[in-house]
């Protein structure tokens, strides 16, 4: 696609960490541990991951908490929205930790990829609480922030400009994943440090573009060792995976 030739990523900040080749997806949960929990993040470190990815959204009392879905239906068979429960209720009911708890732990991976779960375009109440927690815990130099929502990232770029930002994209034609998001049309405006892409987007033409334009790309969710090695050898900087591929 013609617009892909316009893709650029900003220089990786000098003060930030070197991006590890592998990141655990929602912690390390495939052995039966609940995803996006302290336990899954502790397990990720035990399994040798230097970096873990997890999802964050807002509780009723405006506390950033770790959870992927908007409700408890998939994991707990309860059709209750995350936004309708206080952080303490979420922890008691579903072992959901707060972002602050995670950032204060020393037994989780050294580096963390915080994915903001938000479909709100113009005024998102999640951005400022996340930035505040990052500041309070002095975590700026050990995290990246990623999101499918470029408008959240633009706001974060103003509030905490020293933190690397990753624009997420997927080719799936589902609700809220509009064409301009699937085609990465907001990337030139946002100028992210990284593109976090569904690995299915990374055909040979895209892999050539990575080297041609010196793009910083992370691929998700790659659970095959040979695929991961091919992508890394082709210029992809990091792999997000459910498995231990190294």
LOPA-431758 format. One record per residue (C-alpha): residue in one letter; x, y, z. Coordinates in steps of 0.2 Angstrom, whole numbers, plus 5000, padded with zeros to 4 digits. Example, Ala and Ser with C-alpha at 12.3 -4.5 7.8 and 13.67 -1.06 7.14 Angstrom:
2
A506249785039
S506849955036
This chain:
246
X500050005000
X500650174995
X500350255013
X501550125021
X503050215012
X502550365023
X502850265039
X504150325051
X504550295069
X505450415081
X507150385088
X507250275103
X507550385118
X509350385124
X508850375142
X507750225140
X508150035141
X508649925126
X507049835120
X507249645124
X506949525110
X505449435119
X504049505129
X502749395139
X500949425134
X499849475148
X501149405160
X501549215158
X499849125161
X499848965150
X500248855164
X498548895172
X498949065181
X497649195177
X498249325164
X498649505169
X498949465187
X500349485199
X500549305199
X500749295180
X502049435180
X503049355194
X502949195183
X503549285168
X505149345177
X505449165184
X505349105166
X506749225161
X505749365152
X506549535154
X504949615149
X503049585150
X501549665142
X499949685151
X498249785149
X497649925159
X495950005161
X495050115174
X493950055188
X492450145195
X493450245207
X494650295193
X496050175198
X497150105184
X496949915185
X497549765175
X496249675164
X496049645146
X494149635143
X492849765147
X491949645158
X492149485169
X491149375157
X492549275148
X493649235163
X492349235177
X490649205169
X489949365176
X489249495165
X489949645175
X490849785168
X492549835175
X492150015175
X490649985187
X491749905201
X492949985213
X494749925212
X494549845229
X493049745223
X493949695207
X495449625217
X494249535229
X493149465216
X494449425202
X496249445209
X496449605198
X497949715204
X498149895202
X499449975190
X500350055205
X500449885214
X501349805199
X502549955197
X503049945215
X503549765214
X505349705212
X504849525208
X504049565191
X505049585174
X506249735174
X505349815159
X503449835156
X502349865141
X500749945147
X499349935135
X497950055137
X496249985133
X495150125127
X493950155113
X493550335118
X494250455105
X494350635112
X494150635131
X494850485139
X494850475158
X496150345159
X497650445152
X497950555167
X497850425181
X499050315172
X500250455170
X500050505188
X500450325194
X501950315182
X502650485190
X502250425208
X503150265206
X504650345196
X504350215182
X504750325167
X506350235162
X505750055163
X504050065153
X503350085136
X501550135133
X500550055119
X498750075113
X497650055097
X496950225102
X498150355094
X497250495103
X497650425120
X499550415115
X499550595108
X498950655125
X500250545134
X501550615123
X501150785130
X501050735148
X502550615149
X503550645134
X505050545140
X504150375139
X504250285123
X502550255114
X501950115103
X500550125091
X499549955090
X498749895074
X497849745068
X497049705051
X495449635059
X493849705053
X492949725070
X492049855079
X493050015083
X494549955072
X494150075059
X495050085042
X496150225047
X496750125062
X497049965052
X497950065039
X499050155051
X498550325044
X498750415061
X500650355063
X501350505054
X500350625065
X500850525081
X502650485077
X502750335089
X504350265094
X503750095090
X502450005079
X501649855089
X500949755074
X499949595073
X501249485065
X499949435051
X500249615045
X502149575042
X502249505025
X503849505015
X503449675008
X503249755025
X504749665032
X505749745017
X504949915022
X505649895040
X507349895034
X507150025021
X506350155032
X507250095048
X505650065057
X505550005075
X504249865075
X503649745088
X502649585083
X501249505092
X500649375097
X501949255090
X501949075097
X502948985084
X504848985087
X505248975068
X504149125064
X504849225079
X506649195073
X506149245055
X505449405060
X506849445072
X508149405058
X507049525046
X507249675057
X505849655070
X506449725086
X505449625099
X504149475099
X502649475111
X502249295115
X501249175126
X502649045125
X504449035131
X505249035113
X507049075119
